[in-house]
Amino acid sequence: MILNVRGMKKKLLLIFVILNSLLIKGQVGIGTYTPQGILDINSTTSGLVPPKVALIAADTELPVLNPQGGSIVSGTIVYNIATNGVAPNDVVPGFYYWSGTRWLLLTNQSISTPTNWTLSGNNNTNSNTHFIGTTNANDFVTKTDNVERLRVTSAGNLGIGTSSPTSTLDVNGTLRVRNIPVTTSSNQLLTSDANGNIATFNSYLPSDVDGIIASGPVSYSLSAPATVNNINLGLSTTVNLPANKNCMIIVTYSVPIGISSFPKQEIIGYYGIRFLKNGIEAEAGSRKSSFVNNYEASAPYNSTADMLTITNTYIEKITTGASPVSITYALNGYLEYYSSFNATFLFNMWSLSSPNYNWGRATITKQVYIL
């Protein structure tokens, strides 16, 4: 066997020179004779392919190992090829470096899909999986000027101006509510107790308020004993109630009634008001009063007027069904007369002229409230 000792000496000499330069200068150049750093790679057609690994989670070193043993060195760079983990420790494909405690993604946030919230907002969120908050039993705190302003406890209580909210919403400070809707599906009033606890209770809210004033007197004459219960006074009001509601109706009336003239003795009887609901008497709303008894007028047996005012308030609560309800309330004059002398009775007012001021005028008013 013939050995080319001369050629081997040259190769060994070249290797020795290279190793000597590495040991002395500590610089490596790939594609360049003049490395500008500890490692200088120069190529116009090829790139650097780092180690490709499948990271498990951002807070887990594995599967990357330190060949010298112990934890991996801060600054270790790998290219992750897996999508793993649960936020906030999830990882996606891309370059990562080890910070000493976790893997951090190297990315241009403006052209990639980040897994963290950015200062300028995110445009690829999913409300079913993305959120701002905690994944453990710690409270979520919001601060401004390094002062706590808002806290959501692990139990779900929201505190504004307090770090220890005791209710679903606990506000420590002034509160202003704007643009409360005029109508709601349920009529409730807002109140608070001595401790600041807010509560609601149901309340009837006004729906319709109206009143009618008599336009003129209604007269009725009798000359023999009789009972008359249907004297039309021209006073009525109608309410319209919506379907499926609890309603309260208040009807109030005031009707002057009197005798304009009567001739002589013992004018005995009653006059009053019959209160009708859709044409049928609602006795709770009716009223009557007795008039002159054992009274004898002096000659020529024509007395001055005798009068009084009958008033009443009728309240009714109604729960409507599937259809709206319309109700008409009306007033009829009522007389019970026991004498045989001629007598003239007046309802609503004395007259349209000035003497009417002594009597006033009949009225009927309604108030409708919806719960």
C-alpha positions in Angstrom: 0.0 0.0 0.0 1.4 3.3 -1.0 0.5 6.4 1.2 0.8 9.9 -0.1 2.3 11.3 3.1 3.0 14.6 1.5 -0.7 15.2 0.6 -1.9 14.2 4.1 0.5 16.6 5.7 -1.0 19.4 3.7 -4.6 18.5 4.7 -3.6 18.1 8.3 -2.0 21.4 8.2 -5.1 23.1 6.8 -7.3 21.5 9.5 -5.0 22.7 12.1 -5.0 26.2 10.8 -8.9 26.3 10.7 -9.2 24.9 14.2 -6.6 27.3 15.5 -8.5 30.3 14.1 -11.7 29.1 15.7 -10.1 28.7 19.1 -8.3 32.0 18.9 -11.0 34.3 17.4 -14.2 32.3 18.2 -15.9 33.4 14.9 -17.5 31.2 12.3 -18.2 32.3 8.8 -20.4 30.4 6.5 -20.3 31.7 3.0 -17.9 34.4 4.0 -14.2 34.7 4.7 -14.7 37.6 7.0 -17.3 36.8 9.7 -18.6 39.9 11.4 -19.9 38.1 14.5 -19.6 34.8 16.4 -21.6 33.3 13.5 -21.9 35.0 10.2 -24.0 33.2 7.5 -24.0 34.7 4.1 -26.2 33.4 1.2 -28.4 34.9 -1.5 -30.3 31.8 -2.3 -30.6 29.8 0.9 -32.1 30.4 4.4 -31.5 29.3 7.9 -33.6 26.3 9.0 -33.8 26.2 12.8 -34.8 23.1 14.8 -38.4 22.2 14.2 -40.2 21.1 17.4 -43.8 20.5 18.5 -44.2 22.7 21.6 -46.7 21.5 24.3 -47.5 24.8 25.9 -45.9 28.3 26.3 -45.0 27.6 29.9 -43.5 24.1 29.3 -39.8 23.6 28.1 -40.4 20.2 26.7 -39.8 18.8 24.2 -36.7 21.0 24.0 -33.8 19.8 26.1 -30.5 21.2 27.3 -27.8 18.7 26.2 -25.7 19.8 29.2 -28.5 19.0 31.5 -30.8 21.3 33.5 -33.1 23.9 32.2 -32.7 25.2 28.7 -30.9 28.4 28.2 -32.7 31.7 27.9 -32.7 32.9 24.3 -33.0 29.3 22.8 -34.8 29.7 19.5 -36.9 27.0 17.8 -39.6 26.9 15.2 -42.9 25.5 16.6 -44.9 23.3 14.2 -47.8 22.5 16.5 -51.0 24.2 17.8 -51.3 23.2 21.5 -52.2 24.4 24.9 -55.0 26.5 26.5 -55.0 30.3 26.7 -53.0 32.1 28.0 -50.4 29.3 27.5 -51.5 28.2 24.0 -48.9 28.1 21.2 -49.3 28.3 17.4 -46.9 27.6 14.5 -44.0 30.1 14.4 -40.7 31.2 15.8 -40.4 31.1 19.6 -37.6 31.9 22.0 -37.3 30.8 25.6 -37.5 33.8 28.1 -36.4 31.8 31.0 -39.9 31.0 32.2 -42.0 30.6 29.0 -41.9 30.5 25.2 -42.5 33.8 23.5 -43.7 34.1 20.0 -41.6 36.1 17.5 -44.2 37.6 15.1 -45.2 40.8 13.3 -48.5 41.5 15.0 -49.8 43.7 12.1 -49.8 40.8 9.6 -50.3 37.7 11.7 -53.1 36.4 13.9 -52.0 37.0 17.5 -53.2 34.9 20.4 -52.9 37.9 22.8 -55.0 41.1 22.9 -53.2 44.1 21.3 -53.3 47.8 22.2 -55.0 48.6 19.0 -57.7 46.0 19.3 -58.2 42.6 17.7 -60.1 41.8 14.5 -60.3 38.1 14.5 -62.0 37.2 17.7 -64.5 34.5 18.6 -66.8 35.3 21.5 -67.2 31.6 22.2 -63.5 31.1 22.9 -61.8 34.5 23.3 -62.2 36.7 26.4 -60.5 39.1 28.7 -60.3 37.8 32.2 -58.8 35.0 34.3 -58.8 31.2 34.0 -58.4 30.6 37.8 -60.3 31.7 40.9 -58.6 35.1 41.0 -60.5 38.4 40.7 -60.3 40.5 37.4 -59.2 44.1 38.1 -59.2 47.2 35.9 -57.1 50.2 36.9 -56.4 53.7 35.6 -53.5 55.8 36.9 -52.5 52.7 38.8 -55.7 53.0 40.9 -58.3 50.2 41.0 -61.5 51.3 39.4 -63.4 48.1 38.7 -63.3 44.6 39.9 -65.1 41.4 38.9 -64.7 38.8 41.7 -64.3 35.1 41.1 -67.9 34.8 42.3 -69.2 37.1 39.6 -69.9 40.2 41.6 -69.1 43.5 39.8 -67.7 46.3 42.0 -67.3 49.9 40.8 -65.4 52.0 43.3 -65.1 49.1 45.7 -62.7 46.2 45.9 -65.1 44.0 47.8 -68.5 44.0 46.0 -71.2 42.1 47.9 -73.9 42.1 45.2 -74.1 41.3 41.5 -73.6 45.1 41.0 -72.1 47.1 43.8 -71.5 50.8 43.1 -69.7 52.9 45.6 -70.3 56.5 44.4 -72.8 58.5 42.6 -74.9 57.0 39.8 -76.5 58.6 36.9 -79.0 56.9 34.5 -79.8 58.5 31.2 -82.6 57.9 28.7 -84.9 55.7 30.7 -87.7 54.5 28.3 -91.1 55.9 28.8 -92.8 52.6 28.4 -91.7 49.2 29.6 -93.2 45.7 29.4 -93.6 45.6 33.2 -94.4 48.6 35.3 -92.0 48.6 38.2 -90.6 51.3 40.4 -86.9 51.4 41.5 -86.2 51.9 45.2 -83.3 51.4 47.6 -83.2 50.6 51.3 -81.1 52.3 54.1 -78.1 50.1 53.1 -78.2 51.1 49.5 -79.6 47.8 48.3 -81.8 48.4 45.2 -85.1 46.6 44.7 -88.2 46.9 42.5 -91.9 46.7 43.2 -94.8 46.6 40.9 -96.8 49.8 40.5 -99.8 50.9 38.5 -98.9 53.6 36.0 -101.4 56.1 34.7 -102.8 55.2 31.3 -105.8 57.4 30.8 -107.2 60.4 32.8 -110.2 62.3 31.7 -113.2 64.3 33.0 -116.6 65.5 31.8 -118.5 68.5 33.1 -122.3 68.8 32.8 -123.3 71.1 30.0 -126.7 72.0 31.4 -129.3 71.2 34.1 -131.6 68.2 33.8 -135.1 68.8 35.3 -137.8 66.3 36.2 -141.3 67.0 37.6 -143.6 64.7 39.6 -147.1 65.3 40.9 -147.8 61.9 42.5 -145.9 59.3 44.4 -143.5 57.5 42.1 -140.0 55.9 41.8 -137.9 56.9 38.8 -134.5 55.4 38.3 -133.5 56.1 34.7 -133.2 59.9 34.4 -130.5 60.4 31.8 -128.0 63.0 33.1 -125.8 63.0 30.0 -122.8 62.0 32.1 -120.8 59.0 31.0 -117.2 58.0 30.4 -115.6 55.0 28.5 -112.3 53.2 29.3 -110.4 51.0 27.0 -108.1 48.4 28.5 -105.3 46.6 26.7 -105.2 42.8 26.5 -103.3 40.7 29.1 -102.9 43.4 31.7 -103.8 44.1 35.3 -105.8 47.3 35.4 -107.2 49.6 38.0 -110.0 52.0 37.3 -111.1 54.9 39.5 -114.3 56.8 38.6 -115.3 59.8 40.7 -118.5 61.8 40.3 -120.1 64.9 42.0 -123.7 65.7 41.1 -125.7 68.6 42.6 -129.4 67.5 43.1 -132.3 69.6 44.5 -135.9 70.7 44.4 -136.4 73.9 42.5 -140.0 74.4 43.8 -142.5 72.6 45.9 -145.9 73.9 47.2 -146.5 72.7 50.7 -146.1 70.2 53.4 -144.3 66.9 54.0 -142.3 66.6 50.8 -140.9 63.2 51.6 -138.6 61.0 49.6 -135.1 60.3 48.3 -133.0 61.5 45.4 -129.8 59.9 44.3 -127.5 58.6 41.5 -127.5 55.2 40.0 -124.0 54.2 38.8 -124.1 52.0 35.7 -121.4 49.8 34.2 -122.2 48.9 30.6 -125.9 49.7 31.3 -126.1 47.5 34.5 -126.1 49.1 37.9 -123.0 48.7 39.9 -124.4 49.2 43.4 -121.1 50.0 45.0 -121.1 53.1 42.9 -124.7 54.2 43.5 -125.7 56.7 46.2 -129.0 58.3 47.4 -130.1 60.8 50.1 -133.4 61.8 51.7 -134.9 65.2 51.1 -137.3 67.5 52.9 -139.2 65.7 55.6 -142.1 67.1 57.7 -141.6 70.5 56.2 -144.5 72.9 55.5 -143.9 75.9 53.4 -145.4 79.2 54.4 -148.0 81.0 52.3 -148.3 81.2 49.3 -146.7 77.7 49.7 -143.8 78.1 47.3 -140.5 77.5 49.0 -137.0 78.4 48.1 -134.8 75.7 46.6 -133.4 72.8 48.7 -130.3 71.0 47.4 -127.3 68.9 48.2 -124.4 67.3 46.3 -124.0 63.6 46.0 -120.4 62.3 45.5 -118.8 59.0 45.3 -115.6 57.2 44.2 -115.8 53.8 42.5 -112.6 51.7 42.3 -112.4 48.5 40.3 -109.5 46.2 39.4 -109.7 44.1 36.3 -107.4 41.6 34.7 -107.9 41.4 31.0 -107.6 38.3 28.8 -106.4 37.8 25.3 -108.6 40.6 23.9 -108.9 44.3 24.9 -111.8 45.4 27.1 -114.1 48.4 26.7 -116.2 49.6 29.6 -118.7 52.5 29.7 -119.6 54.0 33.1 -122.7 56.3 33.2 -124.8 58.2 35.8 -128.6 58.1 35.9 -130.8 60.3 38.2 -132.9 58.5 40.8 -136.1 59.7 42.6 -138.4 58.2 45.2 -141.3 60.6 45.7 -144.0 60.0 48.3 -146.1 63.3 48.0 -149.0 64.2 45.8 -148.0 67.9 45.4 -146.3 69.1 42.3 -142.5 69.3 42.6 -139.7 69.9 40.2 -136.3 68.4 40.7 -133.0 69.5 39.2 -129.8 67.5 38.5 -126.3 68.6 37.4 -126.8 72.4 38.1 -129.4 75.1 38.9 -129.2 76.9 35.6 -126.8 78.2 33.0 -127.0 81.7 34.5 -125.4 83.1 37.6 -127.4 81.4 40.3 -125.7 78.2 39.2 -122.6 79.3 41.1 -124.3 78.4 44.4 -124.7 74.8 43.3 -121.7 74.1 41.1 -121.8 71.8 38.1 -121.9 68.0 37.9 -118.7 66.2 36.9 -117.5 62.6 36.3 -113.8 61.8 36.0 -111.9 58.6 35.3 -108.4 57.5 36.1 -107.0 54.3 34.4 -103.8 52.6 35.7 -102.0 49.7 34.1 -99.7 47.3 36.0 
